[in-house]
Amino acid sequence: MSSDRLPPLIAIRKTPHTLRAGKEESSLADRRSFMNDVAQSSTRSERLEEIGFRALSPSMQKDEVPAPKNGYVRLGHVGAYIINADTDQSREDAASELQPDYFVLSGEQLLSLPTTQGTKKRSDKGPAARAKQWPEWTNIRVAHEEGIKGAGVKVMLLDTGCDADHAQFSGRTSRIKFQFIDPRNPARSRDKRGFDTDGHGTHVSSIIAGKDIGVSPEVDLFVASVIESETVLASLQRILVGLDWLIREANHSGGDEPFLLNMSLGFLPEHLNHAHSQLLMESMESGI
């Protein structure tokens, strides 16, 4: 059976590295340094290579190295593997190497943006009118006047992307870093100038960090585009690759600067295999 007919295996560690190593009470800087070290190598990766799987990098470009029949991507910062196998036996061999320390899921496990719900027309005196003044009644303007604008904080966003040329981001002094997860090969990602496949990510990014309307216009913004443009769907593979990149960026300094993560995503019932839904939720809760 050819590899393009076999769904990928997605393995997510059941116990986070920091918990397994007893470092939950360590300082944030120490935990980040530890995670950076752990992300570099793994004896489990060595075992996968011994049974015929070849390591691939999420940043590997399509024209660099052809994807092998049996290949894996190790996402060390989230404790996950994405494995492609060319036979059922190879899949079973890989799964046996990863269990029982990992939740092993089969298939893409599709996610979606939230759907827009219709609303009744409201009067000018209702919540819709009050929402126009939300910066005032939330005291955000007062915070900005006192110089509290999010400087030194990193905000991570998994969404449809972010339009770097939008008026809310032109001339911005704090960083915006963008990563594109390839929908044709969800195990691959690359740096790219910010764009948006739908508009949702730019909308959320503007609320968070827009220079005129943003709650925290001076935060460093990191955006991973994980939504496929034609279907407006994501897959668990793309989410994991995006999360791994975001956590790597957040931990890069090794310091104790705070970071926040926003994911406007969810599982639709029709995209979940009922038999795997509980396993999927347990793996997301325990391994990420």
C-alpha positions as CSV (number, residue, x, y, z in Angstrom):
1,M,0.0,0.0,0.0
2,S,1.4,3.4,-0.9
3,S,2.2,6.0,1.7
4,D,-0.3,8.6,0.3
5,R,-3.1,6.1,1.2
6,L,-2.1,5.7,4.8
7,P,-3.1,8.5,7.2
8,P,-0.3,9.8,9.4
9,L,0.2,8.8,13.0
10,I,0.2,11.6,15.5
11,A,1.8,10.9,18.8
12,I,1.6,13.2,21.8
13,R,3.4,12.6,25.0
14,K,1.2,11.7,27.9
15,T,3.3,13.3,30.6
16,P,5.0,16.7,29.9
17,H,8.8,16.6,30.2
18,T,8.9,19.2,33.0
19,L,6.5,17.1,35.1
20,R,8.3,13.8,34.4
21,A,11.6,15.5,35.5
22,G,10.1,17.0,38.6
23,K,10.7,20.6,37.5
24,E,7.1,21.9,37.9
25,E,8.2,24.0,40.9
26,S,11.3,25.4,39.2
27,S,11.5,29.0,38.0
28,L,10.1,29.8,34.6
29,A,13.5,30.6,33.3
30,D,14.8,27.2,34.5
31,R,11.9,25.3,32.9
32,R,12.4,27.1,29.6
33,S,16.1,26.3,29.6
34,F,15.3,22.7,30.4
35,M,12.7,22.4,27.6
36,N,15.1,23.9,25.1
37,D,17.7,21.2,26.0
38,V,15.1,18.4,25.9
39,A,13.8,19.6,22.5
40,Q,17.2,19.0,20.9
41,S,17.4,15.2,21.1
42,S,15.5,12.1,22.0
43,T,16.4,8.4,22.5
44,R,12.9,7.6,21.0
45,S,14.0,9.3,17.8
46,E,17.0,7.0,17.7
47,R,14.8,4.0,18.1
48,L,12.5,5.2,15.2
49,E,15.6,5.5,13.0
50,E,16.8,2.1,13.9
51,I,13.5,0.6,12.6
52,G,13.7,2.4,9.3
53,F,12.2,5.9,9.8
54,R,14.0,9.0,8.7
55,A,14.0,12.3,10.6
56,L,12.5,15.3,8.8
57,S,12.6,18.9,10.0
58,P,9.4,21.1,10.0
59,S,11.5,23.8,8.3
60,M,12.7,21.5,5.5
61,Q,11.8,22.9,2.1
62,K,10.0,20.8,-0.5
63,D,12.9,20.9,-2.9
64,E,15.6,20.2,-0.4
65,V,15.1,16.5,0.4
66,P,12.4,14.2,-1.0
67,A,10.2,12.9,1.8
68,P,11.1,9.2,2.5
69,K,8.5,6.5,2.5
70,N,8.9,6.1,6.3
71,G,9.6,9.5,7.9
72,Y,8.9,11.3,11.1
73,V,8.9,14.9,12.4
74,R,9.8,15.3,16.0
75,L,8.2,18.4,17.7
76,G,10.4,18.5,20.8
77,H,8.8,21.6,22.4
78,V,5.3,20.1,22.6
79,G,6.5,16.5,23.0
80,A,4.9,15.1,19.8
81,Y,5.7,13.2,16.6
82,I,4.1,13.2,13.2
83,I,4.9,9.9,11.5
84,N,4.3,8.8,7.9
85,A,4.6,5.1,7.0
86,D,4.4,3.2,3.7
87,T,2.9,0.0,5.1
88,D,0.6,-1.1,7.9
89,Q,3.5,-3.0,9.5
90,S,5.6,0.1,9.6
91,R,2.8,1.9,11.3
92,E,2.4,-0.8,13.8
93,D,6.2,-0.8,14.5
94,A,6.2,3.0,15.0
95,A,3.2,2.9,17.3
96,S,4.7,0.1,19.4
97,E,7.8,2.2,19.9
98,L,5.8,5.2,21.1
99,Q,3.3,3.5,23.3
100,P,2.7,3.6,26.2
101,D,4.4,6.9,26.8
102,Y,2.4,8.7,24.0
103,F,-1.2,9.0,22.9
104,V,-1.1,7.7,19.3
105,L,-3.8,9.0,17.0
106,S,-4.5,8.2,13.4
107,G,-5.5,10.6,10.7
108,E,-5.6,14.4,10.4
109,Q,-8.2,15.2,13.1
110,L,-9.7,18.3,11.5
111,L,-10.4,21.5,13.4
112,S,-12.3,24.6,12.2
113,L,-12.8,28.3,13.0
114,P,-15.9,29.1,15.0
115,T,-19.0,29.6,12.9
116,T,-20.7,33.0,12.9
117,Q,-24.2,32.9,14.5
118,G,-27.0,35.2,13.4
119,T,-28.1,37.8,15.9
120,K,-31.2,39.8,16.4
121,K,-31.1,43.5,15.6
122,R,-30.4,45.5,18.7
123,S,-31.5,49.0,19.7
124,D,-28.9,51.7,20.1
125,K,-29.3,51.5,23.8
126,G,-28.4,47.8,23.9
127,P,-25.1,45.9,24.3
128,A,-24.2,46.5,20.7
129,A,-24.1,50.2,21.2
130,R,-22.3,49.9,24.5
131,A,-19.7,47.7,22.7
132,K,-18.7,50.8,20.6
133,Q,-17.3,52.3,23.8
134,W,-15.6,49.2,25.2
135,P,-12.2,50.8,25.5
136,E,-13.7,53.4,27.9
137,W,-15.6,51.2,30.2
138,T,-12.7,48.6,30.4
139,N,-10.2,51.4,31.4
140,I,-7.9,50.3,28.6
141,R,-7.4,54.0,27.6
142,V,-6.4,54.8,31.2
143,A,-3.9,52.0,31.2
144,H,-2.4,53.2,27.9
145,E,-2.1,56.8,29.3
146,E,-0.1,55.3,32.2
147,G,2.2,53.6,29.8
148,I,0.8,50.1,30.2
149,K,0.7,48.8,26.7
150,G,2.1,45.2,26.9
151,A,5.8,45.9,26.4
152,G,7.9,42.9,27.2
153,V,5.0,40.4,26.8
154,K,4.9,37.9,23.9
155,V,1.5,37.0,22.5
156,M,1.2,33.8,20.4
157,L,-1.7,33.4,17.9
158,L,-2.8,30.3,16.0
159,D,-5.3,31.4,13.4
160,T,-5.7,32.2,9.7
161,G,-2.6,34.4,9.7
162,C,-2.1,38.2,10.0
163,D,-2.0,40.7,7.2
164,A,1.4,42.5,7.8
165,D,0.3,45.4,5.5
166,H,-2.9,46.1,7.4
167,A,-3.2,49.7,8.7
168,Q,-3.1,48.5,12.3
169,F,0.4,47.1,11.9
170,S,2.2,49.6,9.6
171,G,5.0,51.4,11.3
172,R,4.8,49.3,14.4
173,T,7.9,49.3,16.5
174,S,7.4,46.0,18.4
175,R,7.9,42.7,16.6
176,I,5.5,40.7,14.5
177,K,6.8,37.3,13.5
178,F,4.9,35.1,11.1
179,Q,5.1,31.4,10.3
180,F,3.2,29.6,7.6
181,I,2.2,25.9,8.0
182,D,2.1,24.3,4.6
183,P,-1.4,22.8,4.0
184,R,0.0,20.4,1.4
185,N,2.5,19.0,3.9
186,P,1.3,19.9,7.5
187,A,4.7,18.7,8.9
188,R,6.5,21.5,7.1
189,S,6.6,25.2,8.0
190,R,8.5,28.3,6.9
191,D,9.0,32.0,7.7
192,K,7.0,34.2,5.4
193,R,5.7,37.8,5.2
194,G,2.5,37.9,7.1
195,F,-0.7,37.2,5.1
196,D,-4.2,36.1,6.0
197,T,-6.2,33.3,4.4
198,D,-9.6,34.5,5.7
199,G,-9.3,37.8,7.7
200,H,-10.1,36.3,11.1
201,G,-6.5,36.2,12.2
202,T,-6.0,39.9,11.3
203,H,-9.2,40.8,13.2
204,V,-8.0,39.0,16.3
205,S,-4.4,40.3,15.9
206,S,-5.7,43.9,15.7
207,I,-7.8,43.6,18.9
208,I,-4.7,42.2,20.6
209,A,-2.0,44.4,19.2
210,G,-3.3,46.9,16.7
211,K,-1.5,50.3,17.0
212,D,-4.8,52.2,17.2
213,I,-7.4,49.7,18.6
214,G,-5.2,47.1,20.2
215,V,-5.5,46.3,23.9
216,S,-1.7,45.8,24.1
217,P,-0.1,47.6,21.1
218,E,3.4,47.1,22.3
219,V,3.4,43.3,22.8
220,D,5.6,41.1,20.5
221,L,3.2,39.3,18.3
222,F,3.9,35.8,17.0
223,V,1.4,34.4,14.5
224,A,1.3,30.9,13.0
225,S,-1.1,30.5,10.0
226,V,-2.6,27.1,10.5
227,I,-5.9,27.4,8.6
228,E,-6.1,26.1,5.0
229,S,-7.6,28.8,2.8
230,E,-10.0,26.9,0.6
231,T,-11.8,24.9,3.4
232,V,-11.1,27.2,6.4
233,L,-10.1,24.1,8.2
234,A,-7.0,23.1,10.2
235,S,-5.6,19.8,11.2
236,L,-4.1,18.6,14.4
237,Q,-0.8,18.2,12.5
238,R,-0.7,21.9,11.6
239,I,-1.8,22.9,15.1
240,L,1.1,20.9,16.7
241,V,3.7,22.2,14.2
242,G,2.4,25.8,14.9
243,L,2.5,25.3,18.7
244,D,6.0,23.8,18.6
245,W,7.2,26.9,16.7
246,L,5.4,29.3,19.1
247,I,6.8,27.6,22.2
248,R,10.3,27.5,20.7
249,E,10.0,31.3,20.0
250,A,8.7,31.9,23.5
251,N,11.4,29.9,25.2
252,H,14.2,31.2,22.9
253,S,15.4,33.9,25.4
254,G,15.4,31.5,28.3
255,G,14.2,34.3,30.5
256,D,11.0,34.7,32.6
257,E,9.1,37.1,30.3
258,P,5.4,36.1,30.2
259,F,3.7,34.9,27.0
260,L,0.0,34.3,26.2
261,L,-1.5,31.9,23.6
262,N,-4.8,32.5,21.7
263,M,-6.4,29.7,19.6
264,S,-9.7,30.5,18.0
265,L,-10.3,26.9,17.0
266,G,-12.5,24.0,17.8
267,F,-13.4,20.5,16.8
268,L,-16.7,20.0,14.9
269,P,-18.6,16.8,15.7
270,E,-18.6,15.8,12.0
271,H,-14.9,16.0,11.9
272,L,-14.3,13.7,14.9
273,N,-14.3,9.9,14.9
274,H,-16.3,9.1,18.0
275,A,-14.1,6.2,18.9
276,H,-11.1,8.5,19.0
277,S,-12.7,11.7,20.4
278,Q,-12.0,11.0,24.1
279,L,-8.4,9.9,23.3
280,L,-7.9,13.1,21.4
281,M,-9.1,15.3,24.1
282,E,-7.0,13.5,26.8
283,S,-3.9,13.9,24.6
284,M,-4.5,17.6,24.1
285,E,-5.0,18.1,27.8
286,S,-2.1,16.0,29.0
287,G,0.5,16.5,26.3
288,I,0.3,20.1,25.4
